[in-house]
Amino acid sequence: MTRHPAGKFRRLFPREHIPAVLDSLLAAGVTLRKKTANDHENWISRRLYGRVIRIFPFRDGPLDIRLQPEIVETDLDEDKASGQIDFLVSCCLGAEVYFAIEAKRLRLRLTSGKLDAGNDDYVNEGMMRFITGQYAPLMNTGAMLGYVYDGDIQKARSGVAGYIEREAVALSLIGRFVRSSILPKKPIDETQHALRNRSFTIYHLFLAV
């Protein structure tokens, strides 16, 4: 367990469940495809969700995955949510114990014909929300999911890695963007971050859509 900033103890999402979550996302993503050139990321996430819930350990438990739930503010008197995460995985340890996953579009061809790499949104509208505590404020792990619209995962990964390196200070980055050892034979990366009151690991997955 870890100590919450206010002094209360909270459980962490069990690390032993994380490989199954990440592996399920990769498996479900094999048949995931956009329907138009610039599908909204929420549409892609909805299709992914429909596939994931049919994969063990979500189909029969013990894990549960929710689509785009609100994140409750740490200030309980706030009248608004802290944000909305794309996927939230729970494991019967209480409402505040979860594994959060945020999805962003990468290498999207705009209607103007210009290619939008999507790296800025991925880092500043995705990763940064873990760093600031907007997402998963009591946890020490989370994941970023990149939907690669032109299918070039290698270029998407390289672009994200370079942008993360440039924003290393803002992201409180420890080390570099590297391949994760959590599933050694699978294409999963990770970054380590030194937050004010805890360390935080972000796993990175890229799906060609």
TIGUDO-524121 format. One record per residue (C-alpha): residue number from 1; residue in one letter; x, y, z. Coordinates in nm, 3 decimals. Layout:
BEGIN
NODE  seq  type        x        y        z
NODE  NUM     A        X        Y        Z
...
***
This chain:
BEGIN
NODE  seq  type        x        y        z
NODE    1     M    0.000    0.000    0.000
NODE    2     T    0.098    0.361   -0.037
NODE    3     R    0.029    0.672    0.167
NODE    4     H   -0.219    0.918    0.024
NODE    5     P   -0.108    1.284    0.045
NODE    6     A   -0.376    1.350    0.307
NODE    7     G   -0.229    1.076    0.525
NODE    8     K   -0.480    0.798    0.454
NODE    9     F   -0.371    0.458    0.331
NODE   10     R   -0.493    0.335   -0.006
NODE   11     R   -0.438    0.009   -0.187
NODE   12     L   -0.262    0.010   -0.521
NODE   13     F   -0.383   -0.169   -0.832
NODE   14     P   -0.205   -0.508   -0.813
NODE   15     R    0.093   -0.521   -1.046
NODE   16     E    0.026   -0.888   -1.121
NODE   17     H   -0.293   -0.792   -1.308
NODE   18     I   -0.125   -0.540   -1.539
NODE   19     P    0.024   -0.789   -1.789
NODE   20     A   -0.321   -0.941   -1.848
NODE   21     V   -0.471   -0.596   -1.906
NODE   22     L   -0.203   -0.492   -2.154
NODE   23     D   -0.204   -0.827   -2.334
NODE   24     S   -0.583   -0.811   -2.370
NODE   25     L   -0.563   -0.466   -2.527
NODE   26     L   -0.305   -0.589   -2.778
NODE   27     A   -0.513   -0.898   -2.861
NODE   28     A   -0.833   -0.698   -2.902
NODE   29     G   -0.654   -0.444   -3.118
NODE   30     V   -0.559   -0.696   -3.386
NODE   31     T   -0.897   -0.662   -3.560
NODE   32     L   -0.960   -0.299   -3.463
NODE   33     R   -1.012   -0.073   -3.766
NODE   34     K   -1.132    0.280   -3.827
NODE   35     K   -1.436    0.323   -4.052
NODE   36     T   -1.338    0.661   -4.193
NODE   37     A   -1.006    0.837   -4.240
NODE   38     N   -1.054    1.056   -3.933
NODE   39     D   -1.279    0.862   -3.696
NODE   40     H   -1.307    1.021   -3.353
NODE   41     E   -1.094    0.842   -3.094
NODE   42     N   -1.406    0.777   -2.881
NODE   43     W   -1.556    0.571   -3.164
NODE   44     I   -1.239    0.363   -3.189
NODE   45     S   -1.236    0.318   -2.810
NODE   46     R   -1.596    0.196   -2.813
NODE   47     R   -1.510   -0.069   -3.071
NODE   48     L   -1.205   -0.173   -2.873
NODE   49     Y   -1.411   -0.199   -2.556
NODE   50     G   -1.657   -0.434   -2.729
NODE   51     R   -1.369   -0.666   -2.814
NODE   52     V   -1.191   -0.650   -2.477
NODE   53     I   -1.495   -0.748   -2.270
NODE   54     R   -1.508   -1.077   -2.458
NODE   55     I   -1.152   -1.169   -2.359
NODE   56     F   -1.056   -1.347   -2.036
NODE   57     P   -1.010   -1.215   -1.766
NODE   58     F   -1.276   -0.955   -1.847
NODE   59     R   -1.537   -1.190   -1.992
NODE   60     D   -1.556   -1.409   -1.680
NODE   61     G   -1.374   -1.190   -1.425
NODE   62     P   -1.196   -1.119   -1.200
NODE   63     L   -1.123   -0.791   -1.378
NODE   64     D   -1.380   -0.536   -1.489
NODE   65     I   -1.325   -0.267   -1.752
NODE   66     R   -1.539    0.045   -1.793
NODE   67     L   -1.562    0.275   -2.093
NODE   68     Q   -1.506    0.649   -2.045
NODE   69     P   -1.604    0.683   -1.677
NODE   70     E   -1.565    1.008   -1.485
NODE   71     I   -1.272    1.048   -1.246
NODE   72     V   -1.388    1.183   -0.909
NODE   73     E   -1.218    1.500   -0.781
NODE   74     T   -0.996    1.455   -0.474
NODE   75     D   -1.179    1.761   -0.337
NODE   76     L   -1.510    1.593   -0.254
NODE   77     D   -1.697    1.925   -0.247
NODE   78     E   -1.624    1.999   -0.612
NODE   79     D   -1.928    2.011   -0.839
NODE   80     K   -1.746    1.869   -1.140
NODE   81     A   -1.545    1.562   -1.228
NODE   82     S   -1.166    1.569   -1.238
NODE   83     G   -1.187    1.435   -1.590
NODE   84     Q   -1.301    1.146   -1.804
NODE   85     I   -1.065    0.859   -1.878
NODE   86     D   -1.103    0.634   -2.182
NODE   87     F   -1.079    0.303   -1.995
NODE   88     L   -1.074    0.215   -1.628
NODE   89     V   -0.993   -0.136   -1.505
NODE   90     S   -1.096   -0.240   -1.153
NODE   91     C   -1.031   -0.558   -0.957
NODE   92     C   -1.275   -0.566   -0.664
NODE   93     L   -1.050   -0.369   -0.427
NODE   94     G   -1.271   -0.063   -0.407
NODE   95     A   -1.375    0.228   -0.626
NODE   96     E   -1.045    0.416   -0.590
NODE   97     V   -0.823    0.122   -0.687
NODE   98     Y   -0.797    0.101   -1.064
NODE   99     F   -0.574    0.096   -1.371
NODE  100     A   -0.644    0.395   -1.595
NODE  101     I   -0.586    0.395   -1.972
NODE  102     E   -0.598    0.709   -2.187
NODE  103     A   -0.620    0.683   -2.568
NODE  104     K   -0.509    0.933   -2.834
NODE  105     R   -0.495    0.941   -3.213
NODE  106     L   -0.156    0.935   -3.384
NODE  107     R   -0.051    0.999   -3.745
NODE  108     L   -0.394    1.121   -3.851
NODE  109     R   -0.449    1.258   -4.201
NODE  110     L   -0.653    1.580   -4.169
NODE  111     T   -0.918    1.681   -4.422
NODE  112     S   -0.668    1.938   -4.552
NODE  113     G   -0.438    1.651   -4.644
NODE  114     K   -0.182    1.739   -4.377
NODE  115     L   -0.050    1.464   -4.152
NODE  116     D   -0.102    1.537   -3.781
NODE  117     A    0.150    1.332   -3.583
NODE  118     G   -0.061    1.370   -3.269
NODE  119     N    0.243    1.374   -3.038
NODE  120     D    0.144    1.698   -2.866
NODE  121     D   -0.201    1.566   -2.768
NODE  122     Y   -0.054    1.232   -2.664
NODE  123     V    0.190    1.397   -2.425
NODE  124     N    0.017    1.717   -2.309
NODE  125     E   -0.347    1.604   -2.313
NODE  126     G   -0.274    1.243   -2.221
NODE  127     M    0.043    1.169   -2.025
NODE  128     M    0.042    1.504   -1.849
NODE  129     R   -0.293    1.426   -1.687
NODE  130     F   -0.128    1.136   -1.508
NODE  131     I    0.164    1.357   -1.407
NODE  132     T   -0.058    1.629   -1.259
NODE  133     G   -0.271    1.376   -1.073
NODE  134     Q   -0.586    1.451   -1.272
NODE  135     Y   -0.593    1.081   -1.362
NODE  136     A   -0.507    0.803   -1.114
NODE  137     P   -0.418    1.039   -0.826
NODE  138     L   -0.387    0.753   -0.575
NODE  139     M   -0.223    0.495   -0.802
NODE  140     N    0.133    0.451   -0.929
NODE  141     T    0.066    0.298   -1.273
NODE  142     G   -0.139    0.380   -1.581
NODE  143     A   -0.123    0.339   -1.957
NODE  144     M   -0.133    0.540   -2.278
NODE  145     L   -0.285    0.387   -2.590
NODE  146     G   -0.199    0.527   -2.932
NODE  147     Y   -0.433    0.462   -3.223
NODE  148     V   -0.204    0.480   -3.527
NODE  149     Y   -0.421    0.596   -3.814
NODE  150     D   -0.176    0.538   -4.100
NODE  151     G   -0.067    0.202   -3.957
NODE  152     D    0.300    0.298   -3.926
NODE  153     I    0.361    0.196   -3.565
NODE  154     Q    0.737    0.238   -3.586
NODE  155     K    0.710    0.603   -3.692
NODE  156     A    0.440    0.666   -3.433
NODE  157     R    0.655    0.516   -3.157
NODE  158     S    0.961    0.712   -3.267
NODE  159     G    0.765    1.038   -3.281
NODE  160     V    0.615    0.990   -2.936
NODE  161     A    0.954    0.892   -2.790
NODE  162     G    1.119    1.204   -2.930
NODE  163     Y    0.847    1.433   -2.801
NODE  164     I    0.866    1.275   -2.455
NODE  165     E    1.242    1.331   -2.445
NODE  166     R    1.193    1.699   -2.531
NODE  167     E    0.935    1.737   -2.253
NODE  168     A    1.135    1.537   -1.998
NODE  169     V    1.141    1.809   -1.732
NODE  170     A    0.769    1.885   -1.752
NODE  171     L    0.695    1.513   -1.737
NODE  172     S    0.928    1.457   -1.437
NODE  173     L    1.083    1.183   -1.648
NODE  174     I    1.331    0.937   -1.498
NODE  175     G    1.550    0.774   -1.760
NODE  176     R    1.410    0.737   -2.109
NODE  177     F    1.125    0.594   -2.315
NODE  178     V    1.217    0.224   -2.326
NODE  179     R    1.079   -0.119   -2.398
NODE  180     S    0.900   -0.256   -2.093
NODE  181     S    0.997   -0.583   -1.929
NODE  182     I    0.642   -0.644   -1.806
NODE  183     L    0.566   -0.856   -2.115
NODE  184     P    0.909   -0.918   -2.269
NODE  185     K    0.781   -1.067   -2.595
NODE  186     K    0.518   -0.800   -2.660
NODE  187     P    0.558   -0.447   -2.810
NODE  188     I    0.499   -0.249   -2.492
NODE  189     D    0.704    0.052   -2.383
NODE  190     E    0.720    0.237   -2.053
NODE  191     T    0.828    0.562   -1.896
NODE  192     Q    0.910    0.627   -1.530
NODE  193     H    0.818    0.953   -1.359
NODE  194     A    0.916    1.105   -1.023
NODE  195     L    0.606    1.283   -0.898
NODE  196     R    0.595    1.501   -0.590
NODE  197     N    0.464    1.231   -0.356
NODE  198     R    0.515    0.905   -0.547
NODE  199     S    0.675    0.736   -0.843
NODE  200     F    0.459    0.663   -1.146
NODE  201     T    0.494    0.424   -1.438
NODE  202     I    0.316    0.481   -1.769
NODE  203     Y    0.295    0.189   -2.012
NODE  204     H    0.266    0.272   -2.382
NODE  205     L    0.086    0.062   -2.644
NODE  206     F    0.035    0.140   -3.014
NODE  207     L   -0.242   -0.013   -3.225
NODE  208     A   -0.261    0.017   -3.603
NODE  209     V   -0.617    0.106   -3.698
***
